[in-house]
Amino acid sequence: MHTVGPQLKRGASPTETERRQLAKCYESILEALELLPSDEDGSKSIALCCISTGLFAFPADEAAEIAVSTVTSWLQKHPSTTITDVIFNTFTQSDTELYSKVLGPSPTKSISPVENTPQGSLSLAREWLSSADAVLVTAGAGLSAAEGLDYHSRDLFKRNFPGCLKFGLTSLYSVFGFNDWPSEEHRWGYFFTHLNMVANWSNTPTYQTLIPWLRNFGQDAFVRTSNADGLFLANGWPKEQLSTPQGSYGYLQCLNNCRVDAVVPSAPLVADAMPHIDKATQKLMDPSKIPLCRFCGSKMSICVRAGSWFNQAPYQEGEAQWKAWKSRVLREKKNLVILELGVGMNTPGVLRWPNEDLVMRSDGRVKLIRVGMGPEAMVPWEQEDEGLSTCIQGDIGRAIPLLLE
């Protein structure tokens, strides 16, 4: 189910209308769920995606209060409802703490977290990989998180960006959509520090296991990732066999997108700016290091798909390589296995759904192995029943060595 709620200006207090709009989101979902049939065992559950992203700027504490009170009120008004379980699905530690506080102690027995070990169809997945003619690796944020580059980690942010905490930022993810920097020096101090941190990220055992194995397939291997961090390239994967449709930290672009070539490599600018960044505040102390478009003089930003201004030009070659590779593999009727790593539901139209569609259109020659944590690791039941897809529930860093052994 998909519902649309209010979007606020960051720092603004929600109006009564906006509060009601958010409450209506929860009410409409419960009303729609009520009309659906229950499972065979009589259960009917819903997992509500709790606000954590900075894109909608609704104060998280008020959002938690509204979510819980609205659901509680609705259930009280509908005592004969067929809904048996309502789950508040949180994405950050701060959100978990907020919802725990609002909900209070649970009157029911708590559920212990599932042990973080790979489980599922390991033997089947290994069999598919060992008999594959070609392999497509599709990677999302979960792969970076498995290597410690976790965009939801408060500890990572606090350790590397202590000067940004005073702006209300708590994680790399919380910066998405944030526009209230006091100055361009603060904005670029953060961006340059972020890019420098990622460029020097050295703890990548999963990549160091995956890439040598993937090289065994030669030209019959390809990587398509929504991650902008460049860790595949940093660990030796060739750019000729790589597609990054969501952009890359490797380029900066004009925010006006004034022309196709209004992009520049980021690495030289990062290296030039880092000596001028205050390590305590992450503020850029030399304004002359602030990048401006060489054509129109406007502000610049990292060249990633974060708005309508995104310049896709630097990534068109990778997209062409991907389409050509896919066409060749399908034309030659190779047995293709898609190894999907840490791809969630934030942007399912980029990797997740195309993977499933490719499986369904392949006449059985394409198999999908989905590796991840929690419900997002699940594959379509009809594909699983037909022996076309399987999932591995568990930490990617632990699953990869088991899959490739």
N, C-alpha and C positions, 0 to 999 in steps of 0.2 A: 504494500500500500504506500502511496505517496501523498503527502499533504504539504501545503504551503502556508507558512506563517509570516509574521511581521519581520521586517529588516530595519534595524535602528541605525542611527548615526552613532559611532563609537563615543561612549561617555554620556550619552543622553539617557534620561530616565524614561522608561516606557509609559505611554499614556494609558488611560483606562481602556481605550479602544484597542490598543496594541496588546494589553494584557488579555482582553477578551478574545482577540484573534488567536493568541497562542493557546488559550484554553480550548477554543473551538477545534483546534487541530487534534487534541487528544479525544475530545468528545466525538468528532466525526469518525475517527479511526475505530473507536469502540463500537459506535453505531454500525459501521460497515462490517466489523468482525462479527457482530451479533447475528447478522444475516447469513453468515457462512456456516456450513455443516461442521459438526464436531468430528474429531478423530474417532477411529474405531473404538478406542478405549473410553470414549466419552469426554476426553479432554479437549480444551480449546484455549490456546495460549497466544499471547502477543508480546513481542519484544519491542519496546518503545525506545527509539534512538534519542538519547538525552543530549540536549544542547551542550556542545563543547567548543565548536569551531568559532573562530573570531569573525567569520564572514557575515553573521547576522547580528552580532553585537548586542544581543539581549543579555542583560546581567544574569550571570549563571545562578546566583542565589535566588533571585526572584523567579527564574525559570524553573528551578527545582521545586519551589513552593507551589507554583501554579500547576506543574505537572502532577505532583502528588495529590494536591487538594482536589484537582479536577477529576482525576481518576477515582479517588476515594468517594467523592460526591456522586459521581455517575454510578458507581457500583451500589451505593446505598439507595439511590433512587430506582435501581433496577434489581431488586432482590432475587428475581427469578431468572436472571441472566444465565446464559449457557457458557459464558466465559469463565474458565477455571483458574487461569494464571495470567498475571500481568508482570512483566519483567522490565525494570528500568535499566537499560543497557548504557553504562557510562564508558567514556573513552580516556579520561584522564584521572589521575589520583585526586585532584582537587574536586572534580565532579563526583567521584565516588564518596568523598568525605561529606560533600554537601547533601547528597541524597541519603546517606546513612544518618546524618543528623536530622533531616526532615522526617524520615520514615521512623526513626527511633528503634528501640530494640524489637527484634522480630519475635512474635509470639509462637512461631513455628520453629521446628528444628532447622538449623542452618545447614547449608550444603557445603561440604568441603571442596575446595578448588581441586580440579583434576590435576593429577601429577603431570608435570611438563615433560612428558616423554612421548616420542612418536608412537602412534598406534594406527591401526587400520590395515589396509591391504598392501603391506610392504612386499610380500612375496609376489603378488600379482604385478605390482609396479616394477619390481626388479626384472620380472620376466619380460614385460613390455620393453623396457629400456635395453635389455640384452639382445632383443631381436629387432630393434629399430634400425631402419635404413637411414633415417634423418631425425634430428632432434631440434625442436624449437623451444628455447627457454624464454618464458615470459615472467618478468619480475616486477613486483610492486614494493611498497614501503615496508612490508614485512621482512623482506630480505635484508634491507639496510638495518632494520631494528634488530635482526638476529646477530648482526655484527656490532651492535652497540650504538649505532647511529639511529637512535630512537627519537622520533620527532615528538613523542608524547612525554619524554623523560624530563621531569622537573630537576633531577639531580644533574643531568647533562647540561641543561640550560643554566642552572645556578653556577656551575663550575666554570663554564666558558663565557657567560654573559652576565656577570654580577651587576654591571652598570645598567642593565636593561630592566632589572626587576622593579625599579621605581616607576616604570611606565605601566605596571600591571601585567607585564608579560611573564609567563611562567614556563614556557616550553617553545621549541622551534615551531611547533604547530600553531601556537597561539599568535605568532607573528603574521600568519596568513590573514590578509585583509586589514592589517593594522596600518593606519595612515596618520596617526597622531604623533609622529616624531617631532620633537621640539625644533629641529633644524635638519638641513641636509647633511650636516656634519655628523649628527647622531644616526641618521638613516644609513649613511654609507659606512660609518664606523661599524654598525651592526653587520651590514651586508659583507663588507670586506673581511671581518672577523669570521663570519659564517663560512664564506668561500675558502678562506685560508684553513680553517679547521677541517673541512671536508677534504680539501686537496692533500692534507697531511694525515688523513685517516689511515693508519697502518695496520690496525687489527682486523684483518679480513680472512680468517681461516676458511670460511665457507667458499668464498671466491677462489681461494688457492686450491681447494679440493675440486670445485666444480669445473673451472676453466681447463685445467690439463686434461680432465676426462672428456670434456666437450670437444677439445681439439682433435681427438681420435676420429671424429666424424668428418674432418676436413671441411670441404665446401658444403657438406650436407648438414651443417649446424648453423643456427642463427639465433641471435638474442634480440628480443624486443622488450624494452623496459619503460615504465612510466616514471622511474626514478631519474632525477636530474643530477644526481651526485657524481656521476662519471666513474663509479667504482669498477665497472666492467673494463673500461679503457685503462684505468690505473693499474689493474691487475693483469694486463697484457692481452685482453681480447681485441681483435682487429676491428677498426671502425668500419671496414667494408662489410662486416657481418653483424652490424648493429643498427638498431632503429630506436630513436628516442622521441616519440611523437609529442610528449609533453614538454619538451625543451631540455635545456642543459645549463649547468652552472658555467659551462665553458665560454659562454657569450653574454655580453651586455647589449641591450638594444635601446633605441630611442622610444620613449614612452608615447610620443606622438605617432610613432611608426610612419615617419614622414616619407620614407622610401625603402625599397627592398634591401638595399645595402647599408642601411643605418644600423649596423651591428659591428661590434669589435670583440676580439678575444679578451676574456677577462683576466687571464693569468698575469700578463705584464702589469696591468693596473693594480691588481691585488699586491703583487710584489713591491710595486712602487709606493703603495699606500701604507702597508703594514708598519714600517718604522715610525709612522706619524700617528698611530692610534694609541690612545691612552689605555693601558692595560687594565686599569681599575674601572674606567667608565665606558670603555669601548667607543669613545668619541674620536672622530677623525679631527686631529688638531690643525691640519693644514688644508684650508679650503681649496687650494689650488689642485688638490688631488681628487676633488669631486668630479666624476665623469659627466660630460655634457655632450649632446649630439653634435658631431662635427659638421653636420649639414644645416640643422635648424636651430641649434643652441638650446634645445629643450632638455628636460630631465631625462635620465636614463634609468634602467632597472635591469635585473637579471632576466635573461631571455627564456622565460618559462611561461607556460599557458596559465596565466593568472588573471586574464582579462581580455577584452575585445582588442586590446592593443598588441597582442602577442604577434610577433614576427616569425612566421614558420620557415622563412627562407633558409636558415642554416641547417634545417633538418629535412629538407626536401630530398636531398640525395639519399639519406638513410631510408626514407619512406619508399623511394623508388627501388632501392636495393631489396627492401623487404618484400615488396610486391613481386619483383622479378624472381626472388628466391622461392616465394610461396607458389607462384605459377609454375616454376620448373619442377618443384617437388611433386606437386599434384599432377602435372602433365606426365611425369615419368612414373607415376603410380607407386611412389615409394611408401613404405610403411613409416608413417610419421608419428612420433610421440611428442606431445606438448608437455613440457615440465613447467608447471605454473607455480611460482614461489612467492608467497606472501602478497597475493593480489586480493585486495578487499573490495568493498562496495562504495568507496568514495567516488570513483570514476569507472564504473563497471563497463561502460561503453568503449573504453580504450583497449582493454586486454581481456577481461573476464568474459563478456558476452561474445566478442568475436571468436574467442577460443571455443566456446560451446557451439557456436554456429558452424565453425570449421569442422568440428567433430560430426555434427549432424548431417553435413553435406558431403561426407567423405566416402560413403558406401563402406564403412568399416575399416578404412585404411588409416584413419587418424584416431589416436587414442589420447586422452587427457589424464594427466596425473596432477592433482591439485594438492599442494602442501601448504598448510597454514594452521592457525590456532582458532579454536572456537567454531561457531556456526558458519563463519565465512569460508571455512575449508570444505564445506559440503558441496557435492556435485549434484546436478539434476538427477532425480531418482530414475527417470526413464532411461537416461544414458548409462547409469550404473547398472540397471537391470539388463540392458542390452550388451553389457560387457565393453562399453566404449569409454567409460570414465571411472576413475576411482580417486579416493582422497586419502591423504596421510595427515592425521591429526597430531600435531606436535611441533616442537621447536625446530625451525628450519636448520639451524646449525647442527642439531643432533640427527636430523632426518637424512640430510644429504650424504654423509658417510655411509649410512646404512643402505641407502638406495643404490649407491654407486659401487659398493664393495663387490 
